[in-house]
Amino acid sequence: MKRIDKMRRARFIKHGTKMVFVCDLSELGTEDAHQVIMHGEDIIRRMPRNTVLAVAQLANVKHDEQLEGYLKDLIEQCDHHVLRGAVSGVTDAKLRTGLERFITSIGHHVGSFDSYDDALSWLVSSEAA
């Protein structure tokens, strides 16, 4: 995957008055998703603690043990930097279940949404909560 493609898929966007980090893994295979995850992790870990609003888009991503491991590593490595997190568009039931179990086990509050727009709105509106 070219660097420009990674940059398009892992970047900050403005939603309302807030900046939100988006990691778009939609329709990617495991290796390309891993490259985007690593790029995203590098960006997030440079941010101050408890400041990042983040959403992962996972539409049409099929469950894969290796990919699930990469996502769990991302969540663990960036946990101290993320104030609020959300996932959107998870269409694979096994992936959704695995991620929800993991997120619950580490005690991090992450919202899960069918719609990317709903995830963004929730992140921004619940920042202070």
C-alpha positions in Angstrom: 0.0 0.0 0.0 1.3 3.4 -0.9 2.0 6.0 1.8 -0.6 8.4 0.4 -3.3 5.6 0.6 -2.3 5.0 4.3 -2.6 8.8 4.9 -6.0 8.9 3.4 -7.2 6.1 5.6 -5.7 7.2 8.9 -6.1 10.9 9.5 -7.8 13.7 11.4 -11.0 15.2 10.2 -13.0 18.1 11.5 -16.5 17.3 12.7 -18.4 20.3 13.9 -15.8 22.1 16.1 -13.8 19.0 17.1 -11.0 17.1 15.5 -11.7 13.3 15.2 -9.1 10.7 14.2 -10.5 8.3 11.6 -8.9 4.9 10.9 -10.8 3.6 7.8 -10.2 -0.1 7.3 -13.3 -0.7 5.2 -12.9 -3.4 2.6 -9.2 -3.9 3.2 -7.5 -7.3 3.5 -5.4 -8.1 6.6 -2.0 -6.9 5.4 -3.3 -3.6 4.0 -5.3 -3.1 7.2 -2.2 -3.8 9.3 -0.3 -1.0 7.4 -3.1 1.5 8.0 -3.3 0.4 11.7 0.5 0.9 12.2 0.3 4.4 10.5 -2.7 5.3 12.7 -1.0 4.1 15.9 2.1 6.2 15.1 -0.1 9.3 14.7 -2.2 8.7 17.9 0.8 7.9 20.1 2.2 11.4 19.3 -0.8 13.1 20.7 -1.2 14.2 24.4 -2.9 11.7 26.8 -6.7 11.6 26.9 -7.2 14.0 24.0 -8.0 12.0 21.0 -11.5 11.3 19.7 -11.2 8.3 17.4 -13.4 6.2 15.2 -12.5 3.0 13.3 -14.5 2.2 10.2 -14.8 -1.5 9.6 -17.4 -1.9 6.9 -17.0 -5.2 4.9 -14.0 -6.3 6.9 -14.0 -10.1 7.4 -13.0 -11.7 10.7 -9.4 -12.9 10.7 -7.5 -13.8 13.9 -4.5 -11.9 12.8 -6.5 -8.8 12.0 -8.4 -9.0 15.3 -5.0 -9.2 17.0 -3.8 -6.0 15.2 -6.9 -4.2 16.2 -6.5 -5.2 19.8 -2.9 -4.1 19.8 -4.0 -0.7 18.4 -6.5 -0.3 21.2 -4.0 -1.3 23.9 -1.2 0.9 22.5 -3.3 4.0 22.1 -5.6 3.6 25.1 -3.9 6.4 27.1 -4.2 8.9 24.3 -7.8 8.2 23.4 -10.5 10.1 25.3 -13.4 8.5 23.5 -13.5 5.8 20.8 -16.0 4.3 18.5 -16.3 1.6 15.8 -18.6 1.9 12.9 -20.0 -0.4 10.2 -18.8 -3.7 11.6 -20.6 -6.2 9.4 -18.8 -9.4 10.5 -20.6 -10.8 13.6 -17.5 -12.7 14.8 -15.3 -9.6 14.5 -17.9 -7.5 16.3 -18.2 -10.0 19.2 -14.5 -10.4 19.6 -13.9 -6.6 19.7 -16.7 -6.0 22.1 -15.5 -8.7 24.5 -11.9 -7.3 24.4 -13.0 -3.7 24.8 -15.2 -4.6 27.8 -12.4 -6.6 29.4 -10.0 -3.6 29.4 -12.7 -1.3 30.8 -12.5 1.2 27.9 -15.8 2.7 26.8 -16.1 2.4 23.1 -19.3 3.0 21.2 -20.4 0.7 18.4 -22.5 2.0 15.6 -23.8 0.9 12.3 -23.4 4.3 10.8 -20.2 6.3 10.5 -22.1 9.6 10.9 -23.8 8.3 14.1 -20.4 7.4 15.5 -18.9 10.8 14.7 -21.9 12.6 16.3 -21.7 10.4 19.4 -18.0 11.1 19.8 -18.4 14.8 19.6 -21.5 15.1 21.7 -20.2 12.8 24.5 -16.7 14.2 24.7 -17.2 15.7 28.2 -19.2 12.7 29.5 
